Amino acid sequence: MPTRPRPLVAVRLIGPTAAVTAHAATIAAQLTAYYGRERVTCRTSTRTAGYSGESRAYITITRKEPR
């Protein structure tokens, strides 16, 4: 089984859902532009947090694998 490439950047945001959603989109766009859209893959996922009205967002930037 092939191993996963190690992320260049991994970010976790926790807070009110509206703020986390807005910040995650901005951060993901900035990181993708910085590392080069053609060279990296940006993945985001959002889950509920421990408190009502809060969310967790995860952003990972990895190098694109050659095809």
C-alpha positions as a Python dict, from the first residue, in 0.01 Angstrom:
ca = {
    (1, 'M'): (0, 0, 0),
    (2, 'P'): (152, 335, -99),
    (3, 'T'): (220, 581, 178),
    (4, 'R'): (59, 921, 186),
    (5, 'P'): (283, 1216, 109),
    (6, 'R'): (352, 1435, 408),
    (7, 'P'): (159, 1766, 394),
    (8, 'L'): (355, 2084, 330),
    (9, 'V'): (109, 2269, 555),
    (10, 'A'): (-168, 2150, 788),
    (11, 'V'): (-405, 2397, 957),
    (12, 'R'): (-689, 2341, 1204),
    (13, 'L'): (-941, 2612, 1284),
    (14, 'I'): (-1194, 2588, 1566),
    (15, 'G'): (-1457, 2849, 1644),
    (16, 'P'): (-1798, 2987, 1551),
    (17, 'T'): (-1919, 2825, 1229),
    (18, 'A'): (-1952, 3147, 1027),
    (19, 'A'): (-1603, 3266, 1120),
    (20, 'V'): (-1440, 2928, 1058),
    (21, 'T'): (-1605, 2894, 717),
    (22, 'A'): (-1493, 3241, 606),
    (23, 'H'): (-1138, 3208, 737),
    (24, 'A'): (-1091, 2855, 599),
    (25, 'A'): (-1184, 2968, 248),
    (26, 'T'): (-948, 3266, 265),
    (27, 'I'): (-657, 3068, 410),
    (28, 'A'): (-697, 2783, 159),
    (29, 'A'): (-697, 3028, -133),
    (30, 'Q'): (-389, 3212, -4),
    (31, 'L'): (-191, 2894, 59),
    (32, 'T'): (-281, 2748, -280),
    (33, 'A'): (-172, 3069, -453),
    (34, 'Y'): (151, 3087, -251),
    (35, 'Y'): (261, 2729, -326),
    (36, 'G'): (135, 2732, -685),
    (37, 'R'): (-201, 2599, -793),
    (38, 'E'): (-39, 2370, -1051),
    (39, 'R'): (207, 2216, -801),
    (40, 'V'): (-8, 2147, -492),
    (41, 'T'): (-341, 1998, -391),
    (42, 'C'): (-547, 2175, -126),
    (43, 'R'): (-799, 1972, 74),
    (44, 'T'): (-1044, 2112, 327),
    (45, 'S'): (-1291, 1939, 553),
    (46, 'T'): (-1532, 2078, 809),
    (47, 'R'): (-1680, 1900, 1109),
    (48, 'T'): (-1883, 2001, 1410),
    (49, 'A'): (-1691, 2105, 1721),
    (50, 'G'): (-1758, 2024, 2084),
    (51, 'Y'): (-1986, 2322, 2148),
    (52, 'S'): (-2313, 2421, 1985),
    (53, 'G'): (-2265, 2663, 1694),
    (54, 'E'): (-1896, 2584, 1653),
    (55, 'S'): (-1708, 2401, 1379),
    (56, 'R'): (-1364, 2259, 1309),
    (57, 'A'): (-1203, 2307, 970),
    (58, 'Y'): (-894, 2122, 851),
    (59, 'I'): (-683, 2245, 559),
    (60, 'T'): (-396, 2043, 413),
    (61, 'I'): (-160, 2137, 131),
    (62, 'T'): (32, 1852, -36),
    (63, 'R'): (249, 1826, -345),
    (64, 'K'): (70, 1689, -650),
    (65, 'E'): (164, 1333, -731),
    (66, 'P'): (299, 1267, -1083),
    (67, 'R'): (49, 1078, -1298),
}
